[in-house]
Amino acid sequence: MPRAILISLILPALLCAAFGQGKPYPKPQTPSATGQPAPNFSLKDQNGATFTLADQRGKWVLLYFYRGYW
């Protein structure tokens, strides 16, 4: 009995992984900017100081975009 339950749970997952949705990804509406420098921007941080991307040239920068639901 447990083997039948295990097969009934695993088999659909394997089939979905093997065949996917069957739809190709849509083409991007804008050309890719891979390998190009990021456009400059300025924003205020939580302390009110201005952050400018151009001032960070040569440093590692991690941009985190969060879509809030409030």
mmCIF file of the N, C-alpha and C atoms, coordinates in Angstrom:
data_MODEL
# 
_entry.id   MODEL 
# 
loop_
_atom_site.group_PDB 
_atom_site.id 
_atom_site.type_symbol 
_atom_site.label_atom_id 
_atom_site.label_alt_id 
_atom_site.label_comp_id 
_atom_site.label_asym_id 
_atom_site.label_entity_id 
_atom_site.label_seq_id 
_atom_site.pdbx_PDB_ins_code 
_atom_site.Cartn_x 
_atom_site.Cartn_y 
_atom_site.Cartn_z 
_atom_site.occupancy 
_atom_site.B_iso_or_equiv 
_atom_site.pdbx_formal_charge 
_atom_site.auth_seq_id 
_atom_site.auth_comp_id 
_atom_site.auth_asym_id 
_atom_site.auth_atom_id 
_atom_site.pdbx_PDB_model_num 
ATOM 1   N N  . MET A 1 1  ? 0.815  -1.204 0.000   1.00 0.00 ? 1  MET A N  1 
ATOM 2   C CA . MET A 1 1  ? 0.000  0.000  0.000   1.00 0.00 ? 1  MET A CA 1 
ATOM 3   C C  . MET A 1 1  ? 0.857  1.266  0.000   1.00 0.00 ? 1  MET A C  1 
ATOM 4   N N  . PRO A 1 2  ? 1.856  1.394  0.879   1.00 0.00 ? 2  PRO A N  1 
ATOM 5   C CA . PRO A 1 2  ? 2.673  2.620  0.872   1.00 0.00 ? 2  PRO A CA 1 
ATOM 6   C C  . PRO A 1 2  ? 3.395  2.826  -0.458  1.00 0.00 ? 2  PRO A C  1 
ATOM 7   N N  . ARG A 1 3  ? 3.772  1.719  -1.132  1.00 0.00 ? 3  ARG A N  1 
ATOM 8   C CA . ARG A 1 3  ? 4.481  1.852  -2.409  1.00 0.00 ? 3  ARG A CA 1 
ATOM 9   C C  . ARG A 1 3  ? 3.552  2.471  -3.457  1.00 0.00 ? 3  ARG A C  1 
ATOM 10  N N  . ALA A 1 4  ? 2.283  2.095  -3.469  1.00 0.00 ? 4  ALA A N  1 
ATOM 11  C CA . ALA A 1 4  ? 1.319  2.647  -4.422  1.00 0.00 ? 4  ALA A CA 1 
ATOM 12  C C  . ALA A 1 4  ? 1.098  4.139  -4.172  1.00 0.00 ? 4  ALA A C  1 
ATOM 13  N N  . ILE A 1 5  ? 1.041  4.533  -2.923  1.00 0.00 ? 5  ILE A N  1 
ATOM 14  C CA . ILE A 1 5  ? 0.877  5.951  -2.596  1.00 0.00 ? 5  ILE A CA 1 
ATOM 15  C C  . ILE A 1 5  ? 2.106  6.730  -3.036  1.00 0.00 ? 5  ILE A C  1 
ATOM 16  N N  . LEU A 1 6  ? 3.284  6.187  -2.791  1.00 0.00 ? 6  LEU A N  1 
ATOM 17  C CA . LEU A 1 6  ? 4.525  6.860  -3.177  1.00 0.00 ? 6  LEU A CA 1 
ATOM 18  C C  . LEU A 1 6  ? 4.602  7.021  -4.694  1.00 0.00 ? 6  LEU A C  1 
ATOM 19  N N  . ILE A 1 7  ? 4.250  5.987  -5.434  1.00 0.00 ? 7  ILE A N  1 
ATOM 20  C CA . ILE A 1 7  ? 4.274  6.061  -6.900  1.00 0.00 ? 7  ILE A CA 1 
ATOM 21  C C  . ILE A 1 7  ? 3.246  7.072  -7.395  1.00 0.00 ? 7  ILE A C  1 
ATOM 22  N N  . SER A 1 8  ? 2.070  7.098  -6.776  1.00 0.00 ? 8  SER A N  1 
ATOM 23  C CA . SER A 1 8  ? 1.031  8.034  -7.225  1.00 0.00 ? 8  SER A CA 1 
ATOM 24  C C  . SER A 1 8  ? 1.406  9.481  -6.934  1.00 0.00 ? 8  SER A C  1 
ATOM 25  N N  . LEU A 1 9  ? 2.310  9.717  -6.000  1.00 0.00 ? 9  LEU A N  1 
ATOM 26  C CA . LEU A 1 9  ? 2.762  11.079 -5.716  1.00 0.00 ? 9  LEU A CA 1 
ATOM 27  C C  . LEU A 1 9  ? 3.957  11.475 -6.577  1.00 0.00 ? 9  LEU A C  1 
ATOM 28  N N  . ILE A 1 10 ? 4.843  10.539 -6.839  1.00 0.00 ? 10 ILE A N  1 
ATOM 29  C CA . ILE A 1 10 ? 6.072  10.847 -7.571  1.00 0.00 ? 10 ILE A CA 1 
ATOM 30  C C  . ILE A 1 10 ? 5.858  10.871 -9.078  1.00 0.00 ? 10 ILE A C  1 
ATOM 31  N N  . LEU A 1 11 ? 5.056  9.971  -9.611  1.00 0.00 ? 11 LEU A N  1 
ATOM 32  C CA . LEU A 1 11 ? 4.872  9.880  -11.055 1.00 0.00 ? 11 LEU A CA 1 
ATOM 33  C C  . LEU A 1 11 ? 4.354  11.183 -11.679 1.00 0.00 ? 11 LEU A C  1 
ATOM 34  N N  . PRO A 1 12 ? 3.324  11.818 -11.139 1.00 0.00 ? 12 PRO A N  1 
ATOM 35  C CA . PRO A 1 12 ? 2.880  13.093 -11.743 1.00 0.00 ? 12 PRO A CA 1 
ATOM 36  C C  . PRO A 1 12 ? 3.958  14.179 -11.692 1.00 0.00 ? 12 PRO A C  1 
ATOM 37  N N  . ALA A 1 13 ? 4.723  14.217 -10.630 1.00 0.00 ? 13 ALA A N  1 
ATOM 38  C CA . ALA A 1 13 ? 5.790  15.214 -10.520 1.00 0.00 ? 13 ALA A CA 1 
ATOM 39  C C  . ALA A 1 13 ? 6.856  14.978 -11.581 1.00 0.00 ? 13 ALA A C  1 
ATOM 40  N N  . LEU A 1 14 ? 7.215  13.733 -11.824 1.00 0.00 ? 14 LEU A N  1 
ATOM 41  C CA . LEU A 1 14 ? 8.206  13.428 -12.853 1.00 0.00 ? 14 LEU A CA 1 
ATOM 42  C C  . LEU A 1 14 ? 7.691  13.762 -14.244 1.00 0.00 ? 14 LEU A C  1 
ATOM 43  N N  . LEU A 1 15 ? 6.429  13.489 -14.508 1.00 0.00 ? 15 LEU A N  1 
ATOM 44  C CA . LEU A 1 15 ? 5.854  13.808 -15.806 1.00 0.00 ? 15 LEU A CA 1 
ATOM 45  C C  . LEU A 1 15 ? 5.808  15.315 -16.039 1.00 0.00 ? 15 LEU A C  1 
ATOM 46  N N  . CYS A 1 16 ? 5.447  16.071 -15.019 1.00 0.00 ? 16 CYS A N  1 
ATOM 47  C CA . CYS A 1 16 ? 5.416  17.535 -15.151 1.00 0.00 ? 16 CYS A CA 1 
ATOM 48  C C  . CYS A 1 16 ? 6.810  18.084 -15.389 1.00 0.00 ? 16 CYS A C  1 
ATOM 49  N N  . ALA A 1 17 ? 7.785  17.544 -14.705 1.00 0.00 ? 17 ALA A N  1 
ATOM 50  C CA . ALA A 1 17 ? 9.165  18.010 -14.878 1.00 0.00 ? 17 ALA A CA 1 
ATOM 51  C C  . ALA A 1 17 ? 9.699  17.652 -16.255 1.00 0.00 ? 17 ALA A C  1 
ATOM 52  N N  . ALA A 1 18 ? 9.297  16.499 -16.774 1.00 0.00 ? 18 ALA A N  1 
ATOM 53  C CA . ALA A 1 18 ? 9.810  16.058 -18.071 1.00 0.00 ? 18 ALA A CA 1 
ATOM 54  C C  . ALA A 1 18 ? 9.196  16.834 -19.227 1.00 0.00 ? 18 ALA A C  1 
ATOM 55  N N  . PHE A 1 19 ? 7.919  17.153 -19.136 1.00 0.00 ? 19 PHE A N  1 
ATOM 56  C CA . PHE A 1 19 ? 7.237  17.784 -20.259 1.00 0.00 ? 19 PHE A CA 1 
ATOM 57  C C  . PHE A 1 19 ? 7.000  19.278 -20.073 1.00 0.00 ? 19 PHE A C  1 
ATOM 58  N N  . GLY A 1 20 ? 7.096  19.786 -18.875 1.00 0.00 ? 20 GLY A N  1 
ATOM 59  C CA . GLY A 1 20 ? 6.903  21.209 -18.636 1.00 0.00 ? 20 GLY A CA 1 
ATOM 60  C C  . GLY A 1 20 ? 5.521  21.673 -19.049 1.00 0.00 ? 20 GLY A C  1 
ATOM 61  N N  . GLN A 1 21 ? 5.408  22.959 -19.298 1.00 0.00 ? 21 GLN A N  1 
ATOM 62  C CA . GLN A 1 21 ? 4.125  23.518 -19.674 1.00 0.00 ? 21 GLN A CA 1 
ATOM 63  C C  . GLN A 1 21 ? 3.879  23.407 -21.173 1.00 0.00 ? 21 GLN A C  1 
ATOM 64  N N  . GLY A 1 22 ? 4.916  23.219 -21.944 1.00 0.00 ? 22 GLY A N  1 
ATOM 65  C CA . GLY A 1 22 ? 4.746  23.103 -23.371 1.00 0.00 ? 22 GLY A CA 1 
ATOM 66  C C  . GLY A 1 22 ? 4.714  24.429 -24.102 1.00 0.00 ? 22 GLY A C  1 
ATOM 67  N N  . LYS A 1 23 ? 4.798  25.551 -23.375 1.00 0.00 ? 23 LYS A N  1 
ATOM 68  C CA . LYS A 1 23 ? 4.786  26.869 -23.996 1.00 0.00 ? 23 LYS A CA 1 
ATOM 69  C C  . LYS A 1 23 ? 6.200  27.440 -23.974 1.00 0.00 ? 23 LYS A C  1 
ATOM 70  N N  . PRO A 1 24 ? 6.648  28.006 -25.080 1.00 0.00 ? 24 PRO A N  1 
ATOM 71  C CA . PRO A 1 24 ? 7.954  28.666 -25.051 1.00 0.00 ? 24 PRO A CA 1 
ATOM 72  C C  . PRO A 1 24 ? 7.854  29.981 -24.304 1.00 0.00 ? 24 PRO A C  1 
ATOM 73  N N  . TYR A 1 25 ? 8.974  30.411 -23.754 1.00 0.00 ? 25 TYR A N  1 
ATOM 74  C CA . TYR A 1 25 ? 9.000  31.707 -23.084 1.00 0.00 ? 25 TYR A CA 1 
ATOM 75  C C  . TYR A 1 25 ? 8.798  32.812 -24.108 1.00 0.00 ? 25 TYR A C  1 
ATOM 76  N N  . PRO A 1 26 ? 8.084  33.871 -23.765 1.00 0.00 ? 26 PRO A N  1 
ATOM 77  C CA . PRO A 1 26 ? 7.911  34.967 -24.726 1.00 0.00 ? 26 PRO A CA 1 
ATOM 78  C C  . PRO A 1 26 ? 9.222  35.717 -24.928 1.00 0.00 ? 26 PRO A C  1 
ATOM 79  N N  . LYS A 1 27 ? 9.375  36.318 -26.097 1.00 0.00 ? 27 LYS A N  1 
ATOM 80  C CA . LYS A 1 27 ? 10.571 37.106 -26.367 1.00 0.00 ? 27 LYS A CA 1 
ATOM 81  C C  . LYS A 1 27 ? 10.529 38.374 -25.530 1.00 0.00 ? 27 LYS A C  1 
ATOM 82  N N  . PRO A 1 28 ? 11.693 38.834 -25.039 1.00 0.00 ? 28 PRO A N  1 
ATOM 83  C CA . PRO A 1 28 ? 11.695 40.074 -24.258 1.00 0.00 ? 28 PRO A CA 1 
ATOM 84  C C  . PRO A 1 28 ? 11.258 41.252 -25.122 1.00 0.00 ? 28 PRO A C  1 
ATOM 85  N N  . GLN A 1 29 ? 10.561 42.198 -24.507 1.00 0.00 ? 29 GLN A N  1 
ATOM 86  C CA . GLN A 1 29 ? 10.069 43.357 -25.238 1.00 0.00 ? 29 GLN A CA 1 
ATOM 87  C C  . GLN A 1 29 ? 11.161 44.403 -25.445 1.00 0.00 ? 29 GLN A C  1 
ATOM 88  N N  . THR A 1 30 ? 12.199 44.350 -24.635 1.00 0.00 ? 30 THR A N  1 
ATOM 89  C CA . THR A 1 30 ? 13.321 45.273 -24.791 1.00 0.00 ? 30 THR A CA 1 
ATOM 90  C C  . THR A 1 30 ? 14.583 44.449 -25.002 1.00 0.00 ? 30 THR A C  1 
ATOM 91  N N  . PRO A 1 31 ? 15.561 44.986 -25.712 1.00 0.00 ? 31 PRO A N  1 
ATOM 92  C CA . PRO A 1 31 ? 16.796 44.222 -25.911 1.00 0.00 ? 31 PRO A CA 1 
ATOM 93  C C  . PRO A 1 31 ? 17.529 44.007 -24.593 1.00 0.00 ? 31 PRO A C  1 
ATOM 94  N N  . SER A 1 32 ? 18.289 42.944 -24.530 1.00 0.00 ? 32 SER A N  1 
ATOM 95  C CA . SER A 1 32 ? 19.036 42.619 -23.325 1.00 0.00 ? 32 SER A CA 1 
ATOM 96  C C  . SER A 1 32 ? 20.176 43.599 -23.111 1.00 0.00 ? 32 SER A C  1 
ATOM 97  N N  . ALA A 1 33 ? 20.436 43.911 -21.860 1.00 0.00 ? 33 ALA A N  1 
ATOM 98  C CA . ALA A 1 33 ? 21.525 44.810 -21.507 1.00 0.00 ? 33 ALA A CA 1 
ATOM 99  C C  . ALA A 1 33 ? 22.680 44.040 -20.878 1.00 0.00 ? 33 ALA A C  1 
ATOM 100 N N  . THR A 1 34 ? 22.749 42.736 -21.123 1.00 0.00 ? 34 THR A N  1 
ATOM 101 C CA . THR A 1 34 ? 23.802 41.910 -20.550 1.00 0.00 ? 34 THR A CA 1 
ATOM 102 C C  . THR A 1 34 ? 25.167 42.432 -20.976 1.00 0.00 ? 34 THR A C  1 
ATOM 103 N N  . GLY A 1 35 ? 26.044 42.624 -20.021 1.00 0.00 ? 35 GLY A N  1 
ATOM 104 C CA . GLY A 1 35 ? 27.394 43.094 -20.302 1.00 0.00 ? 35 GLY A CA 1 
ATOM 105 C C  . GLY A 1 35 ? 27.512 44.602 -20.393 1.00 0.00 ? 35 GLY A C  1 
ATOM 106 N N  . GLN A 1 36 ? 26.407 45.308 -20.281 1.00 0.00 ? 36 GLN A N  1 
ATOM 107 C CA . GLN A 1 36 ? 26.425 46.767 -20.348 1.00 0.00 ? 36 GLN A CA 1 
ATOM 108 C C  . GLN A 1 36 ? 26.403 47.341 -18.929 1.00 0.00 ? 36 GLN A C  1 
ATOM 109 N N  . PRO A 1 37 ? 26.987 48.533 -18.740 1.00 0.00 ? 37 PRO A N  1 
ATOM 110 C CA . PRO A 1 37 ? 26.904 49.150 -17.413 1.00 0.00 ? 37 PRO A CA 1 
ATOM 111 C C  . PRO A 1 37 ? 25.457 49.530 -17.089 1.00 0.00 ? 37 PRO A C  1 
ATOM 112 N N  . ALA A 1 38 ? 25.136 49.457 -15.824 1.00 0.00 ? 38 ALA A N  1 
ATOM 113 C CA . ALA A 1 38 ? 23.788 49.816 -15.382 1.00 0.00 ? 38 ALA A CA 1 
ATOM 114 C C  . ALA A 1 38 ? 23.590 51.323 -15.503 1.00 0.00 ? 38 ALA A C  1 
ATOM 115 N N  . PRO A 1 39 ? 22.390 51.765 -15.811 1.00 0.00 ? 39 PRO A N  1 
ATOM 116 C CA . PRO A 1 39 ? 22.147 53.202 -15.866 1.00 0.00 ? 39 PRO A CA 1 
ATOM 117 C C  . PRO A 1 39 ? 22.266 53.819 -14.478 1.00 0.00 ? 39 PRO A C  1 
ATOM 118 N N  . ASN A 1 40 ? 22.743 55.034 -14.430 1.00 0.00 ? 40 ASN A N  1 
ATOM 119 C CA . ASN A 1 40 ? 22.932 55.712 -13.150 1.00 0.00 ? 40 ASN A CA 1 
ATOM 120 C C  . ASN A 1 40 ? 21.581 56.089 -12.542 1.00 0.00 ? 40 ASN A C  1 
ATOM 121 N N  . PHE A 1 41 ? 21.498 56.033 -11.220 1.00 0.00 ? 41 PHE A N  1 
ATOM 122 C CA . PHE A 1 41 ? 20.304 56.485 -10.512 1.00 0.00 ? 41 PHE A CA 1 
ATOM 123 C C  . PHE A 1 41 ? 20.706 56.983 -9.141  1.00 0.00 ? 41 PHE A C  1 
ATOM 124 N N  . SER A 1 42 ? 19.854 57.775 -8.540  1.00 0.00 ? 42 SER A N  1 
ATOM 125 C CA . SER A 1 42 ? 20.052 58.280 -7.181  1.00 0.00 ? 42 SER A CA 1 
ATOM 126 C C  . SER A 1 42 ? 18.777 58.027 -6.398  1.00 0.00 ? 42 SER A C  1 
ATOM 127 N N  . LEU A 1 43 ? 18.940 57.731 -5.118  1.00 0.00 ? 43 LEU A N  1 
ATOM 128 C CA . LEU A 1 43 ? 17.795 57.551 -4.236  1.00 0.00 ? 43 LEU A CA 1 
ATOM 129 C C  . LEU A 1 43 ? 18.206 57.855 -2.811  1.00 0.00 ? 43 LEU A C  1 
ATOM 130 N N  . LYS A 1 44 ? 17.237 58.051 -1.974  1.00 0.00 ? 44 LYS A N  1 
ATOM 131 C CA . LYS A 1 44 ? 17.483 58.321 -0.555  1.00 0.00 ? 44 LYS A CA 1 
ATOM 132 C C  . LYS A 1 44 ? 17.427 57.015 0.214   1.00 0.00 ? 44 LYS A C  1 
ATOM 133 N N  . ASP A 1 45 ? 18.388 56.819 1.132   1.00 0.00 ? 45 ASP A N  1 
ATOM 134 C CA . ASP A 1 45 ? 18.342 55.620 1.966   1.00 0.00 ? 45 ASP A CA 1 
ATOM 135 C C  . ASP A 1 45 ? 17.480 55.885 3.196   1.00 0.00 ? 45 ASP A C  1 
ATOM 136 N N  . GLN A 1 46 ? 17.401 54.919 4.093   1.00 0.00 ? 46 GLN A N  1 
ATOM 137 C CA . GLN A 1 46 ? 16.524 55.045 5.258   1.00 0.00 ? 46 GLN A CA 1 
ATOM 138 C C  . GLN A 1 46 ? 16.958 56.139 6.218   1.00 0.00 ? 46 GLN A C  1 
ATOM 139 N N  . ASN A 1 47 ? 18.213 56.615 6.094   1.00 0.00 ? 47 ASN A N  1 
ATOM 140 C CA . ASN A 1 47 ? 18.703 57.694 6.949   1.00 0.00 ? 47 ASN A CA 1 
ATOM 141 C C  . ASN A 1 47 ? 18.601 59.056 6.273   1.00 0.00 ? 47 ASN A C  1 
ATOM 142 N N  . GLY A 1 48 ? 18.103 59.103 5.048   1.00 0.00 ? 48 GLY A N  1 
ATOM 143 C CA . GLY A 1 48 ? 17.955 60.359 4.332   1.00 0.00 ? 48 GLY A CA 1 
ATOM 144 C C  . GLY A 1 48 ? 19.165 60.748 3.498   1.00 0.00 ? 48 GLY A C  1 
ATOM 145 N N  . ALA A 1 49 ? 20.222 59.941 3.510   1.00 0.00 ? 49 ALA A N  1 
ATOM 146 C CA . ALA A 1 49 ? 21.409 60.220 2.700   1.00 0.00 ? 49 ALA A CA 1 
ATOM 147 C C  . ALA A 1 49 ? 21.150 59.791 1.260   1.00 0.00 ? 49 ALA A C  1 
ATOM 148 N N  . THR A 1 50 ? 21.746 60.506 0.317   1.00 0.00 ? 50 THR A N  1 
ATOM 149 C CA . THR A 1 50 ? 21.565 60.191 -1.090  1.00 0.00 ? 50 THR A CA 1 
ATOM 150 C C  . THR A 1 50 ? 22.569 59.130 -1.532  1.00 0.00 ? 50 THR A C  1 
ATOM 151 N N  . PHE A 1 51 ? 22.070 58.092 -2.161  1.00 0.00 ? 51 PHE A N  1 
ATOM 152 C CA . PHE A 1 51 ? 22.897 57.028 -2.726  1.00 0.00 ? 51 PHE A CA 1 
ATOM 153 C C  . PHE A 1 51 ? 22.882 57.199 -4.227  1.00 0.00 ? 51 PHE A C  1 
ATOM 154 N N  . THR A 1 52 ? 24.061 57.290 -4.846  1.00 0.00 ? 52 THR A N  1 
ATOM 155 C CA . THR A 1 52 ? 24.181 57.399 -6.293  1.00 0.00 ? 52 THR A CA 1 
ATOM 156 C C  . THR A 1 52 ? 24.996 56.220 -6.788  1.00 0.00 ? 52 THR A C  1 
ATOM 157 N N  . LEU A 1 53 ? 24.485 55.526 -7.785  1.00 0.00 ? 53 LEU A N  1 
ATOM 158 C CA . LEU A 1 53 ? 25.168 54.343 -8.294  1.00 0.00 ? 53 LEU A CA 1 
ATOM 159 C C  . LEU A 1 53 ? 26.531 54.685 -8.879  1.00 0.00 ? 53 LEU A C  1 
ATOM 160 N N  . ALA A 1 54 ? 26.654 55.826 -9.537  1.00 0.00 ? 54 ALA A N  1 
ATOM 161 C CA . ALA A 1 54 ? 27.925 56.209 -10.156 1.00 0.00 ? 54 ALA A CA 1 
ATOM 162 C C  . ALA A 1 54 ? 29.038 56.354 -9.113  1.00 0.00 ? 54 ALA A C  1 
ATOM 163 N N  . ASP A 1 55 ? 28.691 56.696 -7.876  1.00 0.00 ? 55 ASP A N  1 
ATOM 164 C CA . ASP A 1 55 ? 29.698 56.833 -6.810  1.00 0.00 ? 55 ASP A CA 1 
ATOM 165 C C  . ASP A 1 55 ? 30.256 55.481 -6.375  1.00 0.00 ? 55 ASP A C  1 
ATOM 166 N N  . GLN A 1 56 ? 29.621 54.400 -6.771  1.00 0.00 ? 56 GLN A N  1 
ATOM 167 C CA . GLN A 1 56 ? 30.039 53.066 -6.347  1.00 0.00 ? 56 GLN A CA 1 
ATOM 168 C C  . GLN A 1 56 ? 30.889 52.352 -7.389  1.00 0.00 ? 56 GLN A C  1 
ATOM 169 N N  . ARG A 1 57 ? 31.317 53.050 -8.425  1.00 0.00 ? 57 ARG A N  1 
ATOM 170 C CA . ARG A 1 57 ? 32.095 52.418 -9.500  1.00 0.00 ? 57 ARG A CA 1 
ATOM 171 C C  . ARG A 1 57 ? 33.314 51.716 -8.917  1.00 0.00 ? 57 ARG A C  1 
ATOM 172 N N  . GLY A 1 58 ? 33.527 50.465 -9.348  1.00 0.00 ? 58 GLY A N  1 
ATOM 173 C CA . GLY A 1 58 ? 34.652 49.666 -8.869  1.00 0.00 ? 58 GLY A CA 1 
ATOM 174 C C  . GLY A 1 58 ? 34.345 48.873 -7.610  1.00 0.00 ? 58 GLY A C  1 
ATOM 175 N N  . LYS A 1 59 ? 33.183 49.062 -7.033  1.00 0.00 ? 59 LYS A N  1 
ATOM 176 C CA . LYS A 1 59 ? 32.785 48.342 -5.819  1.00 0.00 ? 59 LYS A CA 1 
ATOM 177 C C  . LYS A 1 59 ? 31.682 47.349 -6.177  1.00 0.00 ? 59 LYS A C  1 
ATOM 178 N N  . TRP A 1 60 ? 31.526 46.348 -5.336  1.00 0.00 ? 60 TRP A N  1 
ATOM 179 C CA . TRP A 1 60 ? 30.427 45.402 -5.504  1.00 0.00 ? 60 TRP A CA 1 
ATOM 180 C C  . TRP A 1 60 ? 29.153 46.058 -4.986  1.00 0.00 ? 60 TRP A C  1 
ATOM 181 N N  . VAL A 1 61 ? 28.087 45.954 -5.763  1.00 0.00 ? 61 VAL A N  1 
ATOM 182 C CA . VAL A 1 61 ? 26.789 46.515 -5.374  1.00 0.00 ? 61 VAL A CA 1 
ATOM 183 C C  . VAL A 1 61 ? 25.733 45.433 -5.563  1.00 0.00 ? 61 VAL A C  1 
ATOM 184 N N  . LEU A 1 62 ? 24.942 45.214 -4.538  1.00 0.00 ? 62 LEU A N  1 
ATOM 185 C CA . LEU A 1 62 ? 23.839 44.267 -4.618  1.00 0.00 ? 62 LEU A CA 1 
ATOM 186 C C  . LEU A 1 62 ? 22.545 45.059 -4.585  1.00 0.00 ? 62 LEU A C  1 
ATOM 187 N N  . LEU A 1 63 ? 21.746 44.952 -5.647  1.00 0.00 ? 63 LEU A N  1 
ATOM 188 C CA . LEU A 1 63 ? 20.450 45.610 -5.706  1.00 0.00 ? 63 LEU A CA 1 
ATOM 189 C C  . LEU A 1 63 ? 19.385 44.566 -5.403  1.00 0.00 ? 63 LEU A C  1 
ATOM 190 N N  . TYR A 1 64 ? 18.532 44.872 -4.476  1.00 0.00 ? 64 TYR A N  1 
ATOM 191 C CA . TYR A 1 64 ? 17.477 43.953 -4.071  1.00 0.00 ? 64 TYR A CA 1 
ATOM 192 C C  . TYR A 1 64 ? 16.143 44.650 -4.298  1.00 0.00 ? 64 TYR A C  1 
ATOM 193 N N  . PHE A 1 65 ? 15.354 44.113 -5.205  1.00 0.00 ? 65 PHE A N  1 
ATOM 194 C CA . PHE A 1 65 ? 14.046 44.677 -5.507  1.00 0.00 ? 65 PHE A CA 1 
ATOM 195 C C  . PHE A 1 65 ? 13.001 43.830 -4.806  1.00 0.00 ? 65 PHE A C  1 
ATOM 196 N N  . TYR A 1 66 ? 12.197 44.470 -3.990  1.00 0.00 ? 66 TYR A N  1 
ATOM 197 C CA . TYR A 1 66 ? 11.182 43.754 -3.212  1.00 0.00 ? 66 TYR A CA 1 
ATOM 198 C C  . TYR A 1 66 ? 9.814  44.315 -3.558  1.00 0.00 ? 66 TYR A C  1 
ATOM 199 N N  . ARG A 1 67 ? 8.933  43.435 -3.943  1.00 0.00 ? 67 ARG A N  1 
ATOM 200 C CA . ARG A 1 67 ? 7.572  43.854 -4.241  1.00 0.00 ? 67 ARG A CA 1 
ATOM 201 C C  . ARG A 1 67 ? 6.726  43.644 -2.998  1.00 0.00 ? 67 ARG A C  1 
ATOM 202 N N  . GLY A 1 68 ? 6.411  44.710 -2.327  1.00 0.00 ? 68 GLY A N  1 
ATOM 203 C CA . GLY A 1 68 ? 5.615  44.623 -1.127  1.00 0.00 ? 68 GLY A CA 1 
ATOM 204 C C  . GLY A 1 68 ? 4.130  44.513 -1.447  1.00 0.00 ? 68 GLY A C  1 
ATOM 205 N N  . TYR A 1 69 ? 3.383  43.968 -0.540  1.00 0.00 ? 69 TYR A N  1 
ATOM 206 C CA . TYR A 1 69 ? 1.955  43.793 -0.742  1.00 0.00 ? 69 TYR A CA 1 
ATOM 207 C C  . TYR A 1 69 ? 1.145  44.597 0.257   1.00 0.00 ? 69 TYR A C  1 
ATOM 208 N N  . TRP A 1 70 ? 1.593  45.786 0.588   1.00 0.00 ? 70 TRP A N  1 
ATOM 209 C CA . TRP A 1 70 ? 0.835  46.606 1.514   1.00 0.00 ? 70 TRP A CA 1 
ATOM 210 C C  . TRP A 1 70 ? 0.358  47.852 0.849   1.00 0.00 ? 70 TRP A C  1 
# 
